[in-house]
């Protein structure tokens, strides 16, 4: 949301993003605060459309530790 704000000048809140995507505020908060949150591709698609970005702008690939497997 910070990158969107820098790019567009518009400040997004979870409520506004929820309205634009149809996702619940709690889902958006989980995505933002839990790095290992498992989400659907349809959720990523909704976020990309609302934020005018590509999936690569939202996702990070990292190493999986033995505890996460």
N, C-alpha and C positions, 0 to 999 in steps of 0.2 A: 504494500500500500504506500510505503514511503517512496518507492521508485515511481509509482504512478503519480504521486503528488509532485515530485520533482519534474516529471515529464509534462504534466498537464496543468499544474498549478491548483488542481482540485483536491481538497482534503476529503478522503473517504473514511467513513466510520463503518464499523461492523454492521450497523443497522442499514446504512445505505447500500453497502455491498450485498447484504442479505436480500434486500429488495431487488437489486439488479440481477442477482444470480438465482434466486429461489432457494438458496441454501439457508439453513438456520444459523442464527448468530452463534450458537454453541459449537456448531461444526466449524465455522470460520475461526473461532477462538482456539479450538483444538488444533486446527491446521497451523495456526500461527505459533502456538506455544509448545507443541509436542513434536520434536524433530522426527520421531519414528512413527508418527501417525500414518496409518494405512488408509489411503483414500481410493476412490474409484476414478477411472479415466474420465468419466462423465463430469465429475466434480472439477477436475483440472480443466476440462473444456469450458465449463461454465465460467470459471475464474478467468481463463484466457480471453473469452469473449467480453466479459465485463471490464477487464483491465487493459484490453487491447494489447495483449502480449502473446508470446509463444510459450509452450510448455517449458522450454529450456530456461526461460526467465524465472520460472517458479520452482523448478526442481534442482536438487543437488544430488550428485551421486557420491557416496562415500563408502568407505570400507565397512563391512559388517563384522562386528566382533563376535566371538563365540557365544557370549551371553545373549546376543540379539537373534541368533540362529534358531 
